[in-house]
Amino acid sequence: MRRPCSRTDRQQHLPASPARHGDHARGRNGAGKTTLLESVSSLIPTSGGAITCAGEDITNASKVGRRRLGIVHVEQGRTVFGSLTVMENLRVATRSASEIDRAFDLFPELAKRRESAATLLSGGEQQMLVLGRALITNPRFLLIDEMSLGLAPVVFGAGRPPAEPA
């Protein structure tokens, strides 16, 4: 059984493994899950301690430097570029047609809306777009805050336990 992240002496311990392994942080509201992810992705400064990735201290690394290490953060809420179409939102992440097709394979509903402005998508479709945009960058570490926010249960896999690491 996986144990939620614990806070000890102002340090968070989260196992680092490739995103495909499915490690996760759980806890009650206010436990610091969002703060942890925002610190790792450099959205907010750390108040102490160190952040390491693959043995490298990245505490003072920029957002771009962390992205180059393969760290991708899907923030809480729907962070789409509203005035852009679905296709343009995906092109922000990659110019590769095969990677964009992969996003449409993952979320077929988006393919039907490829020319729609992101603001015209439902909340669930916007969340699929954000997740698709993140996944087509082939992240080494994918940090997702509120994974199921706005997604229909069939998309999220309701009723199934979270995947255990391989």
URUR-V527498 format. One record per backbone hydrogen bond with DSSP energy under -1.0 kcal/mol. CO is the residue of the C=O (numbers start at 0). NH is the residue of the N-H. E is the energy in kcal/mol with one decimal. If there is no record, write none. Layout:
CO_NH_E / CO_NH_E
This chain:
7_10_-1.6 / 10_7_-1.9 / 17_20_-2.3 / 18_21_-1.6 / 27_30_-1.9 / 31_35_-2.5 / 32_36_-2.2 / 33_37_-2.8 / 34_38_-2.1 / 35_39_-2.4 / 36_40_-2.2 / 37_42_-2.4 / 37_43_-1.5 / 50_57_-3.2 / 52_55_-2.0 / 55_52_-2.6 / 57_60_-1.6 / 61_65_-2.3 / 62_66_-2.2 / 63_67_-2.2 / 65_70_-2.0 / 66_69_-1.8 / 69_139_-1.4 / 69_140_-2.8 / 71_142_-3.4 / 73_144_-2.5 / 77_79_-1.3 / 79_81_-1.1 / 80_83_-1.7 / 81_118_-1.6 / 83_117_-2.8 / 84_88_-2.5 / 85_89_-2.0 / 86_90_-2.1 / 87_91_-1.1 / 89_92_-1.0 / 89_93_-1.6 / 95_99_-2.1 / 96_100_-2.5 / 97_101_-1.6 / 98_102_-1.6 / 99_103_-1.7 / 100_104_-2.2 / 101_105_-2.3 / 102_106_-2.2 / 106_109_-1.9 / 107_111_-1.1 / 109_112_-1.1 / 110_113_-1.1 / 112_115_-2.4 / 113_86_-2.3 / 115_85_-1.6 / 116_119_-1.9 / 117_120_-1.4 / 121_125_-2.5 / 122_126_-2.0 / 123_127_-2.2 / 124_128_-2.2 / 125_129_-2.3 / 126_130_-2.5 / 127_131_-3.1 / 128_132_-2.7 / 129_133_-1.9 / 130_134_-2.7 / 131_135_-2.0 / 133_136_-1.2 / 134_137_-1.8 / 139_18_-2.1 / 140_71_-2.7 / 142_73_-3.6 / 145_148_-1.6 / 147_150_-2.0 / 151_154_-1.2 / 151_155_-2.0 / 152_156_-2.1 / 152_157_-2.4 / 156_159_-1.7
